[in-house]
């Protein structure tokens, strides 16, 4: 046995011993420790007197800076307390999976008979799932024709249409509108669902949001759509099924009788 062969054998033995000493669970824990935690980019809450009690509304944006992993099974714990510090609302809200290098806009709402004075939101850390496709495969759901209006009963109306870029039908989409003032500050928001969206179809959504005391403060509604569910499975199934082609209609204009472009001279013609 040569000297180089002994070195290679020793290194292989060390690697084998090292890998044998770590279980799959330990390896996964080490990978998760190297990932950046989900960040709270922004959040807002409001308390408004309604016909059936006090409406507690909250909205936020979570960010996942990890380029290859989904953040799954995140739970927001919303607590509202009255002026004496007593809890009048405690609610756990499972949130949808946050895609790799993506964000998650979310909203929530509850009605309570006791008047809250303060609202706080805490988040359970995400579980990590390695994405089965590259980031560009997870295409956003197009939202078109968004219209907004202020209603007489103090609600803010948001309507529009949502489509899908994927070949497979989408079982359920969560459509979220974030309301902002003229400086871009988050004021509140609301969410609704669109089910059984077929390829090439545009479905209408309607949101009646009661989260801002004075709707005149609202300058814009930022509307997004995403797959519904705390795991990445719905999104990954759509991506694995493939996306629709960008151009599905044949051109109707006849070809030019003569090419309008200019052809570069051949090298042989320029240099005989």
Backbone as JSON, one array per atom type, in Angstrom:
{
  "sequence": "XXXXXXXXXXXXXXXXXXXXXXXXXXXXXXXXXXXXXXXXXXXXXXXXXXXXXXXXXXXXXXXXXXXXXXXXXXXXXXXXXXXXXXXXXXXXXXXXXXXXXXXXXXXXXXXXXXXXXXXXXXXXXXXXXXXXXXXXXXXXXXXXXXXXXXXXXXXXXXXXXXXXXXXXXXXXXXXXXXXXXXXXXXXXXXXXXXXXXXXXXXXXXXXXXXXXXXXXXXXXXXXXXXXXXXXXXXXXXXXXXXXXXXXXXXXXXXXXXXXXXXXXXXXXXXXX",
  "N": [[0.85, -1.2, 0.0], [0.61, 2.15, -0.91], [1.88, 5.4, 0.2], [0.09, 7.55, -0.41], [-2.28, 6.13, -0.81], [-2.78, 5.2, 1.76], [-3.38, 7.62, 3.04], [-5.74, 8.46, 1.72], [-7.43, 6.36, 2.46], [-7.51, 6.7, 5.23], [-8.79, 9.21, 5.45], [-11.29, 8.57, 4.33], [-12.18, 6.78, 6.27], [-12.42, 8.47, 8.49], [-14.48, 10.19, 7.61], [-16.55, 8.33, 7.43], [-16.84, 7.56, 10.1], [-17.59, 10.02, 11.18], [-20.06, 10.54, 9.88], [-21.52, 8.35, 10.72], [-21.85, 8.91, 13.37], [-23.83, 10.84, 13.52], [-27.27, 11.22, 13.53], [-30.15, 11.18, 11.26], [-31.97, 13.05, 12.16], [-30.38, 14.76, 13.69], [-28.71, 15.79, 11.71], [-30.6, 17.2, 10.22], [-31.35, 19.11, 12.09], [-28.99, 20.58, 12.29], [-28.88, 21.66, 9.73], [-31.17, 23.26, 9.79], [-30.44, 25.06, 11.76], [-28.61, 26.59, 10.45], [-30.12, 28.17, 8.8], [-31.77, 31.3, 8.09], [-34.02, 32.89, 10.34], [-37.6, 33.37, 9.99], [-38.57, 36.64, 9.21], [-40.24, 39.45, 10.64], [-41.5, 41.71, 8.69], [-43.28, 43.89, 8.65], [-46.12, 44.99, 10.6], [-49.48, 45.58, 11.71], [-52.24, 46.67, 13.73], [-55.69, 47.09, 14.7], [-58.51, 48.49, 16.48], [-61.9, 48.62, 16.37], [-65.14, 49.89, 16.92], [-67.92, 47.95, 16.36], [-71.12, 46.76, 15.03], [-71.75, 44.37, 16.32], [-70.02, 44.25, 18.41], [-66.62, 44.74, 19.41], [-64.32, 45.1, 16.84], [-61.41, 43.47, 16.22], [-58.65, 43.81, 14.31], [-55.91, 42.65, 12.37], [-52.83, 42.85, 10.53], [-50.03, 41.9, 8.51], [-46.65, 41.38, 7.27], [-44.54, 38.78, 6.51], [-41.18, 37.71, 5.97], [-39.06, 35.59, 4.1], [-35.82, 34.92, 3.83], [-34.26, 32.85, 2.98], [-33.01, 31.08, 0.23], [-33.68, 28.52, -0.72], [-35.5, 27.12, 0.79], [-38.77, 26.44, 2.08], [-40.71, 28.12, 4.54], [-42.58, 26.65, 6.97], [-45.68, 25.83, 8.73], [-46.08, 27.98, 10.5], [-47.31, 29.79, 13.23], [-49.36, 32.36, 14.34], [-49.84, 34.04, 17.33], [-52.33, 35.84, 18.68], [-53.04, 38.34, 20.96], [-55.25, 40.23, 22.85], [-55.73, 42.81, 25.17], [-57.58, 44.37, 27.83], [-58.09, 47.67, 29.33], [-57.35, 47.23, 31.97], [-55.46, 45.29, 31.79], [-56.32, 42.7, 31.48], [-56.77, 39.71, 29.63], [-58.77, 39.69, 26.8], [-58.96, 38.61, 24.35], [-57.54, 35.77, 22.93], [-55.96, 34.16, 20.48], [-54.97, 31.67, 18.19], [-53.51, 31.66, 15.09], [-53.01, 29.76, 12.33], [-50.61, 30.18, 9.8], [-50.03, 30.61, 6.25], [-47.66, 28.8, 4.19], [-44.41, 30.19, 3.73], [-42.83, 31.12, 0.81], [-39.6, 30.22, -0.73], [-37.16, 32.79, -0.57], [-39.17, 34.7, -0.49], [-42.23, 36.51, 0.41], [-44.88, 36.75, 2.85], [-47.9, 38.11, 2.95], [-50.43, 38.66, 5.33], [-53.6, 38.55, 7.07], [-56.0, 39.03, 9.71], [-58.95, 38.66, 11.8], [-61.17, 39.29, 14.52], [-64.06, 39.31, 16.65], [-65.0, 40.81, 19.66], [-66.78, 41.14, 22.78], [-65.89, 42.54, 24.97], [-64.13, 45.55, 25.55], [-61.1, 46.02, 23.93], [-57.8, 47.29, 24.66], [-55.22, 47.05, 23.86], [-53.18, 45.32, 21.49], [-51.24, 42.5, 20.74], [-48.86, 40.52, 18.88], [-47.41, 37.39, 18.52], [-45.05, 34.99, 17.21], [-44.75, 31.6, 16.26], [-41.79, 29.75, 15.67], [-40.71, 28.87, 12.33], [-40.96, 25.73, 10.58], [-38.69, 24.03, 8.48], [-38.56, 23.32, 5.0], [-37.05, 21.8, 2.32], [-37.12, 23.11, -0.89], [-38.54, 21.65, -3.84], [-38.13, 22.64, -6.35], [-36.49, 25.25, -8.31], [-36.42, 28.74, -7.38], [-37.63, 30.41, -9.34], [-39.54, 28.78, -10.46], [-41.79, 28.91, -8.9], [-44.21, 30.68, -9.59], [-45.9, 33.86, -9.34], [-49.41, 34.47, -8.64], [-51.46, 36.04, -10.96], [-53.04, 39.18, -10.45], [-55.7, 41.17, -11.4], [-57.42, 44.15, -12.59], [-58.13, 45.62, -10.21], [-60.32, 47.29, -8.07], [-61.35, 49.89, -5.86], [-63.39, 51.11, -3.12], [-65.17, 53.26, -0.89], [-67.56, 52.47, 1.48], [-70.87, 53.33, 2.75], [-71.29, 52.35, 5.3], [-68.88, 52.35, 6.59], [-67.07, 50.46, 5.75], [-64.37, 49.23, 3.66], [-64.19, 48.61, 0.34], [-62.89, 46.18, -1.79], [-62.34, 44.93, -4.94], [-61.71, 42.63, -7.66], [-59.89, 40.58, -10.06], [-58.51, 37.31, -10.17], [-56.03, 35.14, -11.48], [-54.37, 32.15, -12.72], [-51.04, 30.95, -13.22], [-50.51, 28.34, -13.82], [-50.72, 24.96, -15.11], [-52.19, 22.91, -13.87], [-55.31, 22.74, -12.05], [-56.12, 25.04, -9.43], [-56.76, 24.4, -6.13], [-57.44, 25.99, -3.83], [-57.14, 29.42, -3.21], [-55.74, 32.04, -1.3], [-56.66, 35.31, -1.1], [-55.33, 38.41, -0.44], [-55.61, 41.68, 0.79], [-53.74, 44.46, 1.52], [-53.99, 47.43, 3.25], [-52.89, 50.74, 2.83], [-51.53, 53.96, 3.8], [-50.91, 57.25, 2.36], [-48.2, 57.51, 2.66], [-47.28, 54.97, 2.55], [-47.49, 53.46, 4.83], [-48.55, 50.64, 6.69], [-51.92, 50.01, 7.38], [-53.99, 48.2, 7.81], [-56.02, 45.37, 6.83], [-57.51, 42.72, 4.8], [-58.76, 39.4, 4.02], [-59.75, 36.88, 1.64], [-61.11, 33.95, -0.04], [-60.57, 32.04, -3.01], [-61.78, 29.38, -4.78], [-61.07, 26.33, -6.59], [-59.8, 27.17, -9.08], [-59.35, 27.27, -12.49], [-57.05, 26.54, -15.18], [-56.24, 29.24, -17.31], [-58.43, 30.7, -16.53], [-60.14, 33.51, -15.07], [-61.05, 34.62, -11.98], [-63.46, 36.36, -10.02], [-63.05, 38.33, -7.07], [-64.18, 39.55, -3.9], [-63.8, 41.86, -1.34], [-64.73, 43.04, 1.78], [-63.65, 45.23, 3.97], [-63.19, 46.05, 7.33], [-61.26, 47.81, 9.04], [-60.03, 50.18, 9.45], [-60.32, 53.21, 11.09], [-60.93, 55.73, 9.95], [-61.67, 55.73, 6.74], [-60.75, 57.5, 4.87], [-58.11, 57.82, 5.25], [-56.92, 55.82, 3.84], [-54.89, 55.16, 1.12], [-54.1, 53.33, -0.8], [-54.56, 49.94, -1.99], [-52.96, 46.98, -1.63], [-52.88, 44.12, -3.34], [-52.55, 40.63, -3.23], [-52.19, 37.14, -4.15], [-52.07, 33.74, -3.02], [-51.17, 30.28, -2.51], [-53.24, 28.31, -0.39], [-52.64, 27.03, 2.81], [-50.64, 25.51, 5.37], [-48.38, 24.12, 4.7], [-45.86, 23.52, 2.14], [-46.8, 21.94, 0.14], [-49.2, 22.32, -1.63], [-48.31, 24.46, -3.31], [-45.95, 23.42, -4.41], [-46.91, 21.2, -5.83], [-48.35, 22.45, -7.87], [-46.25, 23.8, -9.2], [-44.67, 21.63, -10.04], [-46.4, 20.5, -11.84], [-46.22, 22.16, -13.99], [-46.07, 25.27, -15.89], [-48.3, 27.52, -17.61], [-47.99, 28.24, -21.14], [-46.47, 31.3, -22.25], [-47.49, 32.58, -24.52], [-50.43, 31.94, -26.0], [-52.05, 32.37, -28.15], [-52.23, 32.4, -31.63], [-50.36, 34.55, -33.85], [-52.12, 37.1, -35.61], [-51.51, 38.91, -37.57], [-50.33, 39.21, -40.89], [-47.18, 37.99, -42.26], [-44.37, 40.18, -42.95], [-43.91, 41.45, -46.24], [-41.4, 42.11, -47.04], [-38.36, 41.93, -45.33], [-37.86, 44.2, -42.73], [-35.62, 44.7, -41.3], [-32.03, 45.35, -40.98], [-29.37, 43.78, -42.54], [-26.26, 42.65, -41.38], [-23.11, 43.27, -42.98], [-21.25, 40.68, -44.59], [-18.24, 39.18, -43.36], [-16.39, 38.42, -45.28], [-17.05, 40.03, -47.39], [-16.45, 42.54, -46.45], [-13.74, 42.35, -46.01], [-11.9, 41.46, -48.44]],
  "CA": [[0.0, 0.0, 0.0], [1.42, 3.36, -1.01], [1.6, 6.45, 1.2], [-1.13, 8.28, -0.81], [-3.43, 5.25, -0.59], [-3.05, 5.21, 3.2], [-4.02, 8.91, 3.38], [-7.12, 8.42, 1.23], [-8.17, 5.42, 3.29], [-7.72, 7.31, 6.55], [-9.81, 10.25, 5.31], [-12.58, 7.91, 4.14], [-12.57, 6.22, 7.56], [-12.87, 9.59, 9.34], [-15.79, 10.62, 7.14], [-17.52, 7.3, 7.78], [-17.08, 7.66, 11.53], [-18.33, 11.26, 11.44], [-21.44, 10.42, 9.42], [-22.19, 7.34, 11.53], [-22.14, 9.47, 14.68], [-24.94, 11.8, 13.42], [-28.52, 10.68, 13.01], [-30.82, 12.05, 10.28], [-32.6, 14.16, 12.9], [-29.32, 15.7, 14.06], [-28.28, 16.47, 10.48], [-31.64, 18.16, 9.87], [-31.27, 20.21, 13.05], [-27.84, 21.39, 11.91], [-29.27, 22.43, 8.54], [-32.14, 24.29, 10.2], [-29.73, 26.09, 12.53], [-27.88, 27.46, 9.51], [-31.07, 28.99, 8.05], [-32.2, 32.54, 8.72], [-35.42, 32.79, 10.79], [-38.6, 34.22, 9.34], [-38.52, 38.0, 9.74], [-41.47, 40.24, 10.61], [-41.16, 42.93, 7.97], [-44.16, 44.94, 9.16], [-47.41, 44.54, 11.09], [-50.35, 46.64, 12.24], [-53.49, 46.2, 14.32], [-56.66, 48.16, 14.96], [-59.69, 48.15, 17.27], [-62.99, 49.47, 15.9], [-66.47, 49.54, 17.45], [-68.83, 47.47, 15.33], [-72.51, 46.54, 15.43], [-71.83, 43.19, 17.18], [-68.97, 44.3, 19.43], [-65.39, 45.41, 19.0], [-63.62, 44.39, 15.78], [-59.96, 43.5, 16.33], [-58.1, 43.46, 13.01], [-54.45, 42.72, 12.29], [-52.23, 42.56, 9.23], [-48.58, 41.9, 8.57], [-45.86, 40.8, 6.18], [-43.4, 37.99, 6.92], [-40.19, 37.57, 4.9], [-38.17, 34.42, 4.15], [-34.62, 35.26, 3.05], [-33.58, 31.63, 2.56], [-33.34, 30.92, -1.19], [-34.01, 27.15, -1.15], [-36.37, 26.47, 1.76], [-40.06, 26.98, 2.5], [-41.0, 28.21, 5.97], [-43.88, 26.01, 7.12], [-46.33, 25.62, 10.03], [-45.94, 29.17, 11.35], [-48.55, 30.12, 13.93], [-49.38, 33.67, 15.0], [-50.67, 34.1, 18.54], [-52.83, 37.21, 18.83], [-53.56, 38.59, 22.3], [-55.78, 41.58, 23.09], [-56.0, 43.05, 26.59], [-58.35, 45.58, 28.12], [-57.33, 48.72, 30.01], [-56.85, 46.71, 33.24], [-54.46, 44.27, 31.52], [-56.93, 41.38, 31.4], [-56.92, 39.21, 28.26], [-60.13, 39.56, 26.28], [-58.82, 37.81, 23.13], [-56.32, 34.97, 22.7], [-56.28, 33.39, 19.28], [-53.85, 31.14, 17.42], [-53.82, 31.67, 13.66], [-52.03, 29.1, 11.45], [-50.33, 30.98, 8.62], [-49.64, 29.87, 5.07], [-46.22, 28.61, 4.01], [-43.69, 31.31, 3.12], [-41.98, 30.53, -0.23], [-38.18, 30.6, -0.69], [-36.84, 34.16, -0.99], [-40.45, 35.36, -0.73], [-42.92, 37.13, 1.53], [-46.24, 36.3, 3.15], [-48.85, 39.06, 3.52], [-51.52, 37.95, 6.0], [-54.5, 39.36, 7.87], [-56.91, 38.29, 10.57], [-59.97, 39.5, 12.43], [-62.02, 38.64, 15.51], [-64.99, 40.23, 17.32], [-65.13, 40.56, 21.1], [-67.73, 42.03, 23.45], [-65.12, 43.39, 25.88], [-63.35, 46.55, 24.81], [-59.65, 45.86, 24.06], [-57.01, 48.51, 24.65], [-53.91, 46.78, 23.3], [-53.1, 44.08, 20.72], [-49.87, 42.04, 20.48], [-48.78, 39.33, 18.04], [-46.18, 36.61, 18.62], [-44.99, 34.0, 16.13], [-44.04, 30.34, 16.49], [-40.77, 29.59, 14.62], [-41.07, 28.05, 11.18], [-40.27, 24.49, 10.24], [-38.09, 24.25, 7.17], [-38.73, 22.27, 3.99], [-36.25, 22.06, 1.13], [-37.98, 23.21, -2.08], [-38.25, 20.69, -4.89], [-37.83, 23.35, -7.59], [-35.82, 26.52, -8.12], [-37.34, 29.81, -6.98], [-38.36, 30.94, -10.49], [-40.64, 27.87, -10.8], [-42.95, 29.28, -8.1], [-44.64, 31.94, -10.19], [-47.01, 34.5, -8.62], [-50.74, 34.43, -9.24], [-51.75, 37.39, -11.43], [-54.23, 39.88, -9.96], [-56.01, 42.21, -12.39], [-58.67, 44.92, -12.49], [-58.46, 45.92, -8.82], [-61.08, 48.52, -7.84], [-61.61, 50.14, -4.44], [-64.47, 52.07, -2.86], [-65.55, 53.44, 0.51], [-69.0, 52.28, 1.62], [-71.5, 54.22, 3.72], [-71.26, 51.76, 6.64], [-67.53, 52.41, 7.13], [-66.2, 49.41, 5.19], [-63.57, 49.55, 2.48], [-64.49, 47.56, -0.62], [-61.83, 45.87, -2.75], [-62.75, 43.89, -5.88], [-60.78, 42.4, -8.75], [-59.86, 39.24, -10.65], [-57.27, 36.57, -9.96], [-55.83, 34.03, -12.41], [-53.31, 31.21, -12.35], [-50.06, 30.72, -14.28], [-50.18, 26.93, -13.84], [-51.56, 24.06, -15.91], [-53.09, 22.2, -12.97], [-56.26, 23.6, -11.34], [-55.75, 25.43, -8.06], [-57.87, 24.08, -5.24], [-57.85, 27.13, -3.0], [-56.22, 30.55, -3.15], [-56.02, 33.1, -0.34], [-56.45, 36.64, -1.68], [-55.13, 39.33, 0.68], [-55.45, 43.11, 0.48], [-53.14, 45.28, 2.57], [-54.37, 48.83, 3.08], [-51.78, 51.62, 3.19], [-51.78, 55.39, 3.65], [-50.16, 57.86, 1.25], [-46.76, 57.33, 2.9], [-46.98, 53.55, 2.45], [-47.61, 52.81, 6.12], [-49.59, 49.62, 6.76], [-53.03, 50.39, 8.25], [-54.84, 47.04, 8.1], [-56.25, 44.57, 5.63], [-58.5, 41.65, 4.85], [-58.49, 38.27, 3.13], [-60.85, 36.02, 1.2], [-60.65, 32.74, -0.71], [-61.08, 31.67, -4.33], [-61.6, 27.93, -4.88], [-61.18, 25.61, -7.87], [-59.42, 28.06, -10.18], [-58.88, 26.48, -13.61], [-56.07, 27.16, -16.07], [-56.82, 30.17, -18.28], [-59.64, 31.31, -15.98], [-60.02, 34.64, -14.16], [-62.17, 34.59, -11.04], [-63.66, 37.61, -9.3], [-63.04, 38.3, -5.61], [-64.78, 40.73, -3.25], [-63.35, 42.03, 0.04], [-65.28, 44.14, 2.55], [-62.71, 45.3, 5.08], [-63.45, 47.03, 8.38], [-60.07, 47.79, 9.88], [-59.49, 51.54, 9.57], [-61.34, 54.08, 11.67], [-61.3, 56.7, 8.93], [-61.25, 55.17, 5.45], [-60.1, 58.55, 4.07], [-56.67, 57.67, 5.42], [-56.43, 54.78, 2.94], [-54.48, 55.67, -0.18], [-53.92, 52.25, -1.76], [-54.79, 48.56, -1.56], [-51.96, 46.1, -2.23], [-53.57, 42.84, -3.4], [-51.76, 39.48, -3.66], [-52.83, 35.84, -4.0], [-51.12, 32.68, -2.73], [-51.78, 29.0, -2.18], [-53.71, 28.23, 0.98], [-52.15, 25.85, 3.51], [-49.45, 25.78, 6.18], [-47.23, 23.43, 4.13], [-45.51, 23.91, 0.78], [-47.28, 20.93, -0.8], [-50.04, 22.83, -2.73], [-47.52, 25.27, -4.22], [-45.01, 22.56, -5.12], [-47.65, 20.39, -6.78], [-48.64, 23.3, -9.03], [-45.0, 24.05, -9.92], [-44.25, 20.39, -10.68], [-47.31, 20.27, -12.95], [-45.83, 23.0, -15.13], [-46.73, 26.57, -16.08], [-48.92, 27.76, -18.91], [-47.12, 28.99, -22.05], [-46.71, 32.75, -22.2], [-48.27, 32.98, -25.7], [-51.35, 30.87, -26.35], [-52.83, 32.77, -29.32], [-51.4, 32.56, -32.81], [-50.4, 35.92, -34.39], [-53.1, 37.3, -36.68], [-50.96, 39.8, -38.59], [-49.54, 38.46, -41.89], [-45.75, 38.32, -42.24], [-43.96, 41.27, -43.82], [-43.5, 41.04, -47.59], [-39.96, 42.3, -47.08], [-37.8, 42.11, -44.0], [-37.54, 45.61, -42.49], [-34.35, 44.81, -40.59], [-30.81, 45.53, -41.77], [-28.46, 42.65, -42.4], [-24.85, 43.06, -41.26], [-22.31, 42.77, -44.09], [-20.42, 39.51, -44.32], [-16.83, 39.5, -43.11], [-15.65, 38.24, -46.52], [-17.32, 41.17, -48.25], [-15.74, 43.73, -45.92], [-12.31, 42.13, -46.1], [-11.68, 40.46, -49.49]],
  "C": [[0.88, 1.25, 0.0], [1.02, 4.37, 0.05], [0.31, 7.2, 0.88], [-2.38, 7.44, -0.59], [-3.8, 5.21, 0.88], [-3.79, 6.49, 3.62], [-5.48, 8.91, 2.96], [-7.97, 7.5, 2.09], [-8.47, 5.99, 4.66], [-8.8, 8.39, 6.5], [-11.2, 9.64, 5.14], [-13.1, 7.34, 5.45], [-13.08, 7.31, 8.5], [-14.24, 10.08, 8.93], [-16.87, 9.63, 7.52], [-17.87, 7.35, 9.26], [-17.91, 8.89, 11.86], [-19.78, 11.15, 11.05], [-22.21, 9.41, 10.25], [-22.57, 7.91, 12.89], [-23.3, 10.44, 14.69], [-26.16, 11.11, 12.85], [-29.12, 11.65, 12.0], [-31.44, 13.26, 10.97], [-31.56, 15.21, 13.28], [-28.83, 16.48, 12.85], [-29.3, 17.54, 10.09], [-31.63, 19.35, 10.81], [-30.12, 21.15, 12.72], [-28.16, 22.25, 10.69], [-30.21, 23.56, 8.92], [-31.47, 25.41, 10.97], [-28.99, 27.05, 11.63], [-28.81, 28.39, 8.74], [-31.44, 30.24, 8.84], [-33.66, 32.43, 9.16], [-36.33, 33.7, 9.97], [-38.61, 35.59, 10.02], [-39.88, 38.67, 9.63], [-41.13, 41.57, 9.95], [-41.99, 44.11, 8.43], [-45.44, 44.31, 9.68], [-48.16, 45.73, 11.67], [-51.6, 45.99, 12.8], [-54.39, 47.38, 14.59], [-57.82, 47.6, 15.76], [-60.79, 49.14, 16.9], [-64.3, 48.98, 16.5], [-67.37, 49.16, 16.3], [-70.23, 47.26, 15.87], [-72.63, 45.39, 16.43], [-70.78, 43.17, 18.27], [-67.79, 45.08, 18.91], [-64.64, 44.52, 17.99], [-62.12, 44.58, 15.98], [-59.39, 42.97, 15.02], [-56.58, 43.56, 13.06], [-53.99, 42.33, 10.9], [-50.72, 42.63, 9.36], [-47.95, 41.31, 7.33], [-44.68, 40.09, 6.79], [-42.48, 37.78, 5.73], [-39.31, 36.35, 5.16], [-36.98, 34.71, 3.24], [-33.86, 34.04, 2.56], [-33.97, 31.26, 1.14], [-33.82, 29.54, -1.59], [-35.02, 26.46, -0.25], [-37.69, 27.22, 1.93], [-40.08, 27.07, 4.03], [-42.43, 27.73, 6.2], [-44.36, 26.05, 8.57], [-46.04, 26.77, 11.01], [-47.3, 29.48, 11.96], [-48.39, 31.48, 14.6], [-50.33, 33.61, 16.19], [-51.04, 35.56, 18.79], [-53.48, 37.35, 20.21], [-54.01, 40.04, 22.39], [-56.13, 41.7, 24.56], [-56.8, 44.33, 26.77], [-57.49, 46.57, 28.9], [-56.74, 48.25, 31.34], [-55.78, 45.63, 33.04], [-55.01, 42.87, 31.44], [-57.08, 40.97, 29.93], [-58.4, 39.08, 27.9], [-60.15, 38.77, 24.97], [-57.5, 37.06, 23.19], [-56.65, 34.01, 21.57], [-55.0, 32.94, 18.6], [-54.26, 31.0, 15.96], [-52.72, 30.95, 12.88], [-51.86, 29.93, 10.18], [-49.9, 30.09, 7.47], [-48.12, 29.77, 4.97], [-45.61, 29.82, 3.3], [-42.71, 30.74, 2.09], [-40.52, 30.96, -0.1], [-37.96, 32.0, -1.26], [-38.11, 34.95, -1.27], [-41.03, 35.95, 0.54], [-44.31, 36.53, 1.69], [-47.05, 37.46, 3.73], [-50.0, 38.28, 4.16], [-52.36, 38.94, 6.79], [-55.34, 38.45, 8.75], [-57.87, 39.23, 11.26], [-60.78, 38.67, 13.42], [-62.89, 39.72, 16.15], [-65.1, 39.83, 18.78], [-66.1, 41.57, 21.71], [-67.03, 42.98, 24.42], [-64.23, 44.32, 25.08], [-61.86, 46.34, 25.0], [-58.97, 47.24, 24.04], [-55.67, 48.31, 23.96], [-53.93, 45.42, 22.61], [-51.63, 43.75, 20.5], [-49.91, 40.75, 19.69], [-47.41, 38.69, 18.24], [-46.23, 35.48, 17.6], [-44.21, 32.77, 16.58], [-43.02, 30.16, 15.36], [-41.2, 28.62, 13.53], [-40.33, 26.72, 11.19], [-39.82, 24.62, 8.79], [-38.25, 23.03, 6.26], [-37.95, 22.67, 2.74], [-37.14, 22.02, -0.11], [-37.55, 22.22, -3.14], [-37.93, 21.32, -6.22], [-37.08, 24.63, -7.27], [-36.86, 27.62, -7.89], [-38.2, 30.3, -8.15], [-39.52, 30.05, -10.91], [-41.91, 28.22, -10.04], [-43.43, 30.67, -8.53], [-45.82, 32.54, -9.41], [-48.33, 34.37, -9.38], [-51.14, 35.84, -9.66], [-53.07, 37.94, -10.89], [-54.47, 41.06, -10.89], [-57.29, 42.96, -12.01], [-59.09, 45.25, -11.07], [-59.17, 47.28, -8.73], [-61.36, 48.65, -6.35], [-62.71, 51.17, -4.29], [-64.72, 52.13, -1.36], [-67.06, 53.34, 0.61], [-69.54, 53.16, 2.74], [-71.42, 53.67, 5.15], [-69.85, 51.69, 7.22], [-66.61, 51.32, 6.65], [-65.41, 49.94, 4.0], [-63.68, 48.36, 1.54], [-63.35, 47.42, -1.62], [-62.31, 44.72, -3.63], [-61.69, 43.76, -6.98], [-60.89, 40.98, -9.26], [-58.5, 38.62, -10.41], [-57.22, 35.4, -10.95], [-54.73, 33.12, -11.9], [-52.33, 31.03, -13.49], [-49.78, 29.23, -14.51], [-51.18, 26.11, -14.64], [-52.59, 23.36, -15.03], [-54.08, 23.18, -12.32], [-55.8, 23.86, -9.91], [-56.94, 25.23, -7.15], [-58.37, 25.3, -4.47], [-56.75, 28.17, -2.96], [-56.68, 31.51, -2.06], [-55.67, 34.43, -0.99], [-56.42, 37.65, -0.53], [-54.93, 40.74, 0.17], [-54.88, 43.81, 1.71], [-53.45, 46.74, 2.27], [-53.25, 49.72, 3.62], [-52.21, 53.08, 3.03], [-50.88, 55.95, 2.55], [-48.65, 57.77, 1.44], [-46.33, 55.87, 2.82], [-47.09, 52.8, 3.75], [-48.77, 51.84, 6.13], [-50.64, 50.02, 7.79], [-53.86, 49.19, 8.68], [-55.01, 46.23, 6.83], [-57.31, 43.52, 5.84], [-58.16, 40.58, 3.84], [-59.78, 37.55, 2.78], [-60.26, 34.85, 0.44], [-61.33, 32.58, -2.06], [-60.76, 30.2, -4.53], [-61.75, 27.44, -6.31], [-60.95, 26.53, -9.06], [-58.78, 27.23, -11.28], [-57.88, 27.27, -14.45], [-56.76, 28.03, -17.1], [-58.05, 30.9, -17.79], [-59.27, 32.48, -15.09], [-61.27, 34.67, -13.29], [-62.24, 35.89, -10.25], [-63.61, 37.37, -7.79], [-63.59, 39.62, -5.08], [-64.33, 40.73, -1.78], [-64.04, 43.25, 0.65], [-64.5, 44.22, 3.86], [-63.11, 46.41, 6.05], [-62.27, 47.0, 9.33], [-59.47, 49.17, 10.09], [-60.61, 52.46, 10.04], [-61.85, 55.09, 10.65], [-60.78, 56.2, 7.59], [-60.62, 56.22, 4.54], [-58.58, 58.48, 4.2], [-56.07, 56.65, 4.46], [-56.12, 55.38, 1.58], [-54.36, 54.57, -1.22], [-54.24, 50.91, -1.12], [-53.83, 47.67, -2.34], [-52.5, 44.67, -2.18], [-52.63, 41.76, -3.93], [-52.58, 38.21, -3.44], [-51.77, 34.78, -3.81], [-51.88, 31.38, -2.46], [-52.12, 28.96, -0.7], [-53.21, 26.94, 1.61], [-50.85, 26.14, 4.22], [-48.22, 25.04, 5.67], [-47.02, 23.88, 2.69], [-46.14, 23.01, -0.28], [-48.17, 21.49, -1.91], [-49.24, 23.61, -3.77], [-46.58, 24.4, -5.05], [-45.71, 21.67, -6.14], [-47.98, 21.18, -8.04], [-47.38, 23.52, -9.86], [-44.53, 22.81, -10.66], [-45.14, 20.05, -11.88], [-47.02, 21.12, -14.17], [-46.66, 24.27, -15.23], [-47.31, 26.66, -17.48], [-47.93, 28.48, -19.83], [-47.47, 30.46, -22.04], [-47.61, 33.21, -23.34], [-49.13, 31.8, -26.14], [-52.18, 31.17, -27.59], [-51.89, 32.99, -30.49], [-51.47, 34.01, -33.31], [-51.36, 36.02, -35.56], [-52.56, 38.15, -37.83], [-50.14, 38.99, -39.59], [-48.07, 38.86, -41.83], [-45.44, 39.44, -43.22], [-43.54, 40.72, -45.19], [-41.99, 41.15, -47.75], [-39.46, 42.56, -45.67], [-37.37, 43.56, -43.82], [-36.24, 45.79, -41.73], [-33.19, 45.02, -41.55], [-29.87, 44.37, -41.48], [-27.02, 43.15, -42.36], [-24.06, 42.5, -42.42], [-21.44, 41.6, -43.67], [-18.96, 39.92, -44.16], [-16.01, 39.38, -44.41], [-15.85, 39.41, -47.47], [-16.57, 42.4, -47.78], [-14.24, 43.58, -46.06], [-12.04, 41.06, -47.17], [-10.36, 39.76, -49.31]]
}
